[in-house]
Amino acid sequence: MPKHWADFQYEIYLNGMTGAVPRLPTDLTRLEELTERRLGPGPFGYVAGSAGDGSTARANRAALARRRIVPRMLRDVHERDLRVEVLGRALPAPLALAPVGVLSIMHPDAESSAARAAASQGVPYILSSASSTPMEQVAEAMGDAERWFQLYWPRDREVARSFLNRARAAGYTALFVTLDTPLLSWRPRDLDQAYLPFLHGVGTANYFSDPAFQAGLAKPVHEDPNAAVMHFVGMFSDPAKSWPDLAFLRENWDGPIVLKGVLHPDDARLAADAGMDGVVVSNHGGRQVAGSVAAADALPRVVDAVGDRLTVLFDSGVRTGDDVFKALALGARAVLLGRPYVYGLGLDGQAGVEHVIRCLLAELDLTLALSGHASPATPGRADLVEDPV
């Protein structure tokens, strides 16, 4: 049976009969300000910060805000079904939690809390290579729930191969390969604090626990942690990678492969030609290229180019249920949610992440219904208009 996500609002109202109100705001756009007040400038800036002067992050929000929904009336929306199929997996709604690394800077239980929250709602969790928690431990926290693995493609082929083998053995069913981070961008908020968690061994758990990584060390990690950090820094990313290298991934991963960070339709076509299964239209939430095209502006062109060949997913700038509606109307199959769930984690742990998921999907459910849609499959570009620039 489909879950009626909108029922969350009645749960909140009924709890209010006893004087209880939500611990966190239900307007998810307020979470950033609350998190800034409660966390130190280093951890908060690392999550909230963007490349350059933040122009791309602002453009992401503006591109979604510029598109306005045109509701339709007198359509039967009594019974709604938000279920979708993505990468061959049945999901309760068109949502997954995006890969975000180093979550221990936000909450001590880090990725395990976020993963349990996703599992509790049936939403896939995408674990970052740069997690604070080894992938096997996160998998154990999730039980049989749907989980996908994100790869920062390292220089060392044996470490890459080992990561893929470990992820498969731990039950991760799809591989997301981030292409837009061959180098770290110029991020003034981090630079002004001289704050990079990796240099303190935070966000390196998958590497430090990896046998292929350990094989490259003269001493065990615990005996010379600084050498381990430097070894990590030297292999974390590889700006020499090119399209023919995708063959290595296909040879070493037998499930779906999704390329994350695609903005140009020609790159999407190259992904399809290389036998990939999907792309995420994303500019890394504005964290990599200042002045980049907004992800929502890139989405329709990518869908037109490869929507009949690849699963097209979307992230960057999503904060609300109506943002998800707009992404679906522009052709995305599902949306990855990033910063809002991380703020929820920082403010209230697992419960905070669950709150964010439930709020977002309740608002999506209601937005669909009040706009005349009973399924995520029916919104299209005709359901949106663009404000004049």
C-alpha positions in Angstrom: 0.0 0.0 0.0 1.3 3.5 -0.8 2.2 5.6 2.2 0.3 8.9 2.6 3.1 11.2 3.5 0.8 14.1 4.0 -0.7 12.5 7.1 2.4 13.8 9.0 0.7 17.2 9.3 -2.3 15.6 11.1 0.1 13.8 13.4 1.7 17.1 14.3 -1.7 18.8 14.9 -2.9 15.9 17.1 0.2 16.0 19.1 -0.5 19.7 19.6 -3.6 18.7 21.5 -1.3 17.7 24.4 0.8 20.9 24.0 3.6 19.2 22.1 5.1 21.0 19.1 7.8 19.9 16.7 11.3 20.1 18.1 12.6 21.5 14.8 10.9 23.9 12.3 8.7 22.4 9.7 9.9 25.2 7.3 13.1 23.5 6.3 14.6 26.7 5.0 15.0 27.8 8.6 17.3 25.0 9.6 20.5 26.6 8.2 20.2 29.6 10.5 19.5 27.4 13.6 22.5 25.3 12.8 24.8 28.3 12.4 23.7 29.4 15.9 24.4 26.0 17.5 27.6 24.8 15.7 31.0 26.3 15.5 32.1 28.3 12.4 34.4 25.6 11.1 31.9 22.7 10.9 29.0 24.9 9.9 31.0 26.7 7.3 32.2 23.4 5.8 28.6 22.2 5.2 27.0 25.6 4.3 29.9 27.0 2.4 30.2 27.2 -1.4 32.8 27.9 -4.0 33.9 31.5 -4.5 31.4 34.1 -3.4 28.5 31.6 -3.3 27.1 32.7 -6.6 26.3 29.2 -7.8 24.5 28.2 -4.6 22.4 31.4 -4.9 21.7 30.6 -8.6 20.5 27.1 -7.7 17.9 28.5 -5.3 17.0 31.3 -7.8 16.5 28.8 -10.7 14.0 26.8 -8.6 12.3 29.9 -7.3 11.9 31.4 -10.7 9.8 28.5 -11.8 6.3 28.7 -10.5 3.7 25.9 -10.3 0.4 26.2 -12.2 -2.1 24.2 -10.1 -4.9 22.3 -11.9 -8.4 21.9 -10.4 -11.1 19.2 -10.1 -8.8 16.3 -10.6 -9.2 13.2 -8.5 -6.3 13.3 -6.0 -7.9 11.4 -3.2 -5.7 8.4 -3.5 -2.1 9.4 -4.2 0.9 7.1 -4.7 4.4 8.6 -4.5 6.1 5.3 -5.2 8.6 5.2 -8.0 11.2 2.8 -9.5 14.7 4.1 -9.7 17.7 2.1 -11.0 15.5 -1.1 -10.8 14.7 -0.5 -7.1 11.2 0.2 -5.8 11.2 3.3 -3.6 8.3 4.8 -1.5 8.9 8.3 -2.9 11.2 10.0 -5.4 13.8 10.9 -2.8 17.2 9.7 -1.6 19.7 11.2 0.8 22.6 12.6 -1.0 26.2 11.6 -0.2 27.7 14.1 2.3 31.0 13.3 3.9 32.6 13.9 7.3 29.2 13.9 9.2 31.0 13.4 12.5 31.6 17.2 12.5 27.8 17.6 12.8 26.9 14.8 15.2 28.9 12.1 17.0 26.9 9.3 15.6 27.5 10.7 12.2 26.5 8.7 9.1 25.0 5.8 11.1 22.3 8.2 12.5 21.5 9.5 9.1 21.4 6.1 7.6 19.1 4.8 10.3 16.8 7.7 9.7 16.7 7.0 6.0 16.0 3.3 6.7 13.2 4.1 9.0 11.4 6.0 6.2 12.3 3.6 3.4 14.4 6.2 1.7 17.8 5.2 0.1 20.9 6.5 1.8 23.9 7.2 -0.3 27.1 6.9 1.7 30.0 9.1 0.8 33.5 7.7 0.3 34.6 10.5 2.7 32.4 9.3 5.5 33.5 9.4 9.2 32.2 5.8 9.6 33.4 2.7 7.7 30.9 1.6 5.0 30.4 -1.8 6.7 29.4 -0.2 10.0 26.8 2.1 8.2 25.5 -1.0 6.4 25.0 -2.8 9.7 23.1 0.2 11.1 20.7 0.0 8.1 19.8 -3.7 8.2 18.2 -4.6 4.9 17.3 -1.1 3.9 18.2 0.3 0.5 21.7 1.8 0.4 23.9 3.1 -2.4 27.6 4.0 -2.4 29.3 7.2 -3.7 32.9 6.9 -5.0 35.4 9.7 -5.0 37.5 8.1 -7.6 41.1 7.8 -6.1 44.3 7.7 -8.0 45.2 4.3 -6.7 43.3 1.7 -8.8 43.7 -1.0 -6.1 42.1 1.3 -3.5 39.3 2.0 -5.9 38.8 -1.7 -6.6 38.9 -2.5 -2.9 36.2 0.1 -2.2 34.0 -1.4 -4.8 34.4 -4.9 -3.6 33.8 -3.8 0.0 30.6 -1.8 -0.9 29.2 -4.8 -2.9 29.9 -7.2 0.0 28.2 -4.8 2.4 25.0 -4.7 0.3 25.3 -1.4 -1.5 23.3 -1.9 -4.7 24.2 1.1 -6.8 27.4 3.1 -7.4 27.4 6.9 -7.7 30.6 8.3 -9.0 31.2 12.0 -8.3 32.9 13.6 -11.4 32.9 17.3 -10.4 35.6 17.1 -7.7 38.9 16.2 -9.3 40.2 19.0 -7.2 38.9 20.9 -4.2 37.5 24.3 -5.2 38.3 27.7 -3.8 36.1 27.8 -0.7 36.6 31.0 1.2 34.5 30.0 4.3 36.8 27.0 4.9 40.0 28.9 3.9 39.2 31.8 6.3 39.0 29.3 9.1 41.9 27.2 7.7 39.4 24.3 8.3 39.8 21.1 6.3 38.6 18.0 8.4 40.6 15.5 6.3 43.9 16.9 7.6 42.8 15.8 11.0 41.9 12.3 9.9 38.1 13.1 9.8 36.3 11.8 6.8 38.9 9.2 6.1 37.3 6.1 7.8 36.8 4.2 4.6 40.4 4.7 3.6 42.1 4.1 7.0 40.1 0.8 7.3 41.0 -0.4 3.7 43.5 -3.1 3.2 44.7 -1.7 -0.1 45.2 1.7 1.4 47.0 0.2 4.4 49.3 -1.7 2.0 50.7 1.7 0.9 51.7 2.7 4.4 55.1 2.1 6.0 53.5 1.9 9.5 49.9 1.1 10.6 47.6 4.1 10.8 47.6 4.3 14.5 51.4 4.4 14.7 51.8 7.3 12.2 48.4 9.0 11.6 50.1 12.0 9.9 51.6 9.7 7.3 48.2 8.1 6.7 46.6 11.5 6.2 49.3 12.5 3.7 48.8 9.2 1.8 45.1 10.0 1.7 45.7 13.5 0.4 47.9 12.2 -2.3 45.3 9.8 -3.7 41.9 11.3 -2.8 41.2 12.7 -6.3 42.7 12.4 -9.8 42.3 15.2 -12.3 43.8 13.0 -15.0 40.7 10.8 -15.2 38.9 10.8 -18.6 35.9 9.1 -20.3 37.8 5.9 -21.3 38.5 5.3 -17.6 34.9 4.5 -17.0 35.6 1.0 -18.4 37.4 0.2 -15.1 34.3 0.9 -13.1 32.1 -1.3 -15.4 34.7 -4.1 -15.0 34.6 -3.9 -11.3 31.0 -3.1 -10.5 28.1 -5.3 -11.7 25.2 -3.0 -10.5 23.9 0.3 -11.8 26.5 3.1 -12.2 25.4 6.7 -12.0 27.7 9.7 -12.8 27.1 12.6 -10.4 27.9 16.2 -11.5 26.7 16.2 -15.1 25.5 19.6 -16.4 26.1 19.5 -20.1 23.9 17.4 -22.4 27.0 16.2 -24.4 28.5 14.8 -21.2 25.2 13.1 -20.5 25.4 11.5 -24.0 29.0 10.4 -23.4 27.8 8.8 -20.2 25.1 6.9 -22.1 27.5 5.9 -24.8 29.9 4.5 -22.1 27.2 2.2 -20.8 26.3 4.1 -17.6 22.9 3.7 -16.1 22.2 7.2 -14.9 23.4 10.7 -14.2 22.8 13.2 -11.4 22.3 16.7 -12.7 24.2 18.6 -10.0 26.8 21.3 -9.4 27.7 19.9 -6.0 25.3 22.3 -4.3 27.4 25.2 -5.6 30.6 23.9 -3.9 32.8 23.4 -6.9 32.5 26.0 -9.6 31.6 29.6 -8.7 29.6 31.1 -11.6 28.4 27.7 -12.8 25.1 27.2 -14.4 22.3 26.5 -12.0 21.5 22.8 -11.8 17.7 23.4 -12.4 18.6 25.3 -15.5 20.8 22.5 -16.8 18.2 19.7 -16.0 15.8 20.1 -19.0 18.6 20.0 -21.5 20.1 16.8 -20.0 16.6 15.2 -19.9 16.1 16.1 -23.5 19.4 14.6 -24.4 19.3 11.3 -22.6 16.0 10.9 -20.7 15.1 8.0 -22.9 18.4 6.2 -22.3 19.4 7.0 -18.7 17.9 7.5 -15.3 18.2 11.3 -14.7 18.4 12.4 -11.1 18.7 15.8 -9.6 20.3 17.7 -6.7 21.6 21.2 -5.8 19.4 23.7 -4.2 16.5 21.5 -3.0 15.0 22.7 0.3 11.3 22.1 0.1 8.6 19.8 -1.3 7.7 22.3 -4.0 11.4 22.2 -5.1 11.0 18.4 -5.5 7.8 18.9 -7.6 9.6 21.4 -9.9 12.5 19.0 -10.4 10.1 16.2 -11.3 8.2 18.5 -13.7 11.5 19.3 -15.4 12.1 15.6 -16.0 14.1 14.2 -13.0 13.1 10.7 -12.0 14.0 11.5 -8.3 15.8 14.0 -6.2 18.8 13.7 -3.8 18.5 15.9 -0.7 21.7 17.2 0.9 22.2 20.1 3.3 18.7 20.1 4.9 19.2 16.6 6.3 22.7 17.4 7.5 21.3 20.4 9.4 18.6 18.1 10.9 21.4 15.7 11.9 23.4 18.5 13.6 20.3 19.8 15.4 18.7 16.6 16.6 20.5 13.5 15.4 18.6 10.6 13.9 15.3 12.2 14.9 16.3 15.4 13.2 17.0 13.6 9.9 13.7 11.7 10.1 11.9 15.1 10.7 13.5 16.5 7.6 12.5 13.5 5.4 8.9 13.5 6.7 8.5 17.2 6.3 9.8 17.3 2.8 7.7 14.4 1.6 4.6 15.6 3.4 5.0 18.9 1.6 5.6 17.1 -1.7 2.5 15.0 -1.3 0.4 18.0 -0.6 1.9 20.1 -3.4 1.2 17.3 -5.8 -2.4 16.9 -4.6 -3.1 20.6 -4.5 -1.7 21.0 -8.0 -3.9 18.2 -9.4 -1.5 15.3 -9.4 -1.8 11.9 -7.8 1.6 10.6 -8.8 5.2 11.9 -9.2 5.0 10.7 -12.8 2.5 13.2 -14.1 4.0 16.7 -13.5 5.6 18.0 -16.6 7.0 21.3 -18.0 3.5 22.5 -18.9 2.8 22.6 -15.1 5.4 25.3 -14.6 5.8 28.8 -15.8 8.9 31.0 -15.5 9.0 34.4 -14.0 10.5 36.9 -16.3 14.1 37.6 -15.4 
